[in-house]
């Protein structure tokens, strides 16, 4: 049954939202088609359809709610009562996906998901999609999704995890969540959702071309190829355009229809009666086979990308009129009238009643409280409960489990002689995994090989492949997996093989993992401890991809905790606190492991063994922000540093004391994000001279933050100098040490105080 053309081409100067609105009204008013006997609620709405009459009524109402929320937003945005106008008009058919799935199927949604949300709200009694959405549009602090921090589609009881921009960045964590559902069964972890749940992930045709999307599709196929379950339903809502760039006709089908290990289904999202069967088939296939499934949902886009997109400026009137004729609400009106479920008066009455409901909700939402204080804005960003974190960090694993993991009571690490950092990190990881049966360690080469630096050696043997495993070579997907495991209540310990590799996947932490607590008002958390082999000074190996000091990208991520130990015992106690922060407060954390210190045993002279330390007892932990001070009380010169800078500074301090007679104190800040400004200021107070040793580059390094803390504490008059790396990429071999600061540079810097 074809949809008649819209009533008439409207004048170029008309508001297209008004035209789309009036098109529906006039289409119904002038409809003159045949009318069938109204079907019973449980009969097909049209002959041959798998959608029954009651289902159609529900979906039609969801479509109308979505449409009138869009129209309301366009009207009230100019009155400064609404702050978001990216609409769902033309995509209302995604309500079919909501109807065919469960509210316990985690959903990561495209921003054009008004229809989906309106329909999913039916899954639980007592919920109001109109008022909840209106509060979000109005940025009210009573918005149940984000608390007014952003207009998001999200709901804790409906398992819709909030997304903000969703230009493909959510696909890896959606796949990760699907894999986590199956992983939970393998490690006998109690999932927060039914075992046969699937993950839903919607996106546009333009977003399907994004590198991050391709990462997820490839990883899904890679998983399925190995016959591992990954029940994710990718829903490509194909409207044929991305803002103003048209997708070549047939591109989505051509690109995905015959892709191996990604099972393709098509459904017409413009036709509820005809499209529902295709949606059902895709959902049932994904749930029963547990295979990654691609649903190509045909949609359109009416009223432009957003309220600021005046399509008439770059599309012809004729093109817009033809596009508006494909409005799925016109097709739904045809079905409603032809089936006899509605007559013209009752359908227009429903349309107007939902319009009134949406505008009344929006006006009420405008009167509701808004965020008015800075502390309200940042409250869910970085929750921290120090006492609870410390208690958890100091809680040891079960003694019997520790003995099993380490191979007997006599082999417990605290009973062994002092060891270097690589071994002590490995021991600490054994302890963490013994303590948390829900923890998983994964990344490139971490399992049988034990990592490229043998840091994870023995973990695979102790915890087997269900908890320690290798991934494909894709940092974006490693961090997507981490978010998925965390979404399902597990504790992920992903490894990024080198700090330089993190930059390939930075947005998975910055835009996704670290923002979830903020944009969900702390209703959703995805805790993790991201281990990263980091920093420079590798001898006989490297180049900038393996000697990377760029911590700046991490320091710029709100809410992230970053720790960097310089010695093995600190690494163990820091790791305990990082995992406690993840468990107790849901924090996303990064553990930077200085590669050049992994195997370092000596400090001053070859064979002195002074950079090996005794493994800390299981009940010891390092409080967040606590630094370490060497030669406390010495104030002729205070050196602030971290990582490789600490042993360098200690060696330089010995020479400075011998050459100048100064008493030198060395301060290891240890925690790089957030920097403990109060601790830094306390150590700087009373110092006669201050050196800041930062192995990173001159621009935007940690040292800048240390100096800022000193100056803002009113101590800027103290003579101060910085020893820092050069603003360049790190070259190969011995040339690397020309751009990295060394012992001699620290000693030489004292000349600035002469």
Secondary structure, DSSP 8 states (H G I E B T S, - for coil): ------S----TTS-HHHHHHHHHHHHHHT----------TTSBSSTT-SSBHHHHHHHHHHHHHHHHHHHHHHHHHTTTS-------TT-GGGHHHHHHS-TTS-EE--S--HHHHHHHGGGSTT--HHHHHHHHHTTBTT-TTTTTSS----BTTTTB---SS-SSTTHHHHHHHHHHHHHHHHTT---SS-TT--EEEEEETTGGGSHHHHHHHHHHHHHHHTT----EEEEEEE-SEETTEE--TTHHHHHHTT-TTSEEEEEETT-HHHHHHHHHHHHHHHHHH---EEEEEE----S-SSTT--GGGTS-HHHHHHHHTT-HHHHHHHHHHHTTS--HHHHHHHHHHHHHHHHHHHHHHHHS-B--SHHHHHTTTS---HHHHHHHHH----HHHHHHHHTSGGG-GGGS--B-HHHHHHHHHHHHHHH-TTEEEEETT-STT--TTSTTTTHHHHH-TTTEEE--S-HHHHHHHHHHHHHTT-EEEEEESSHHHHGGGHHIIIIIITTHHHHTTTS----EEEEEEEBS--TT--STTTSB---HHHHTSTT-EEEEESSHHHHHHHHHHHHHHHHHH--EEEEEEEGGGSS---SSSTT--TT-B----TT----TT--EEESTT--SEEEEE-THHHHHHHHHHHHHHHHH---EEEEE--EEES--HHHHHHHHTT-SEEEEEEEEESTT-HHHHHHHHHIIIIITTSEEEEEEE-SS---SGGGHHHHS--HHHHHHHGGGG-
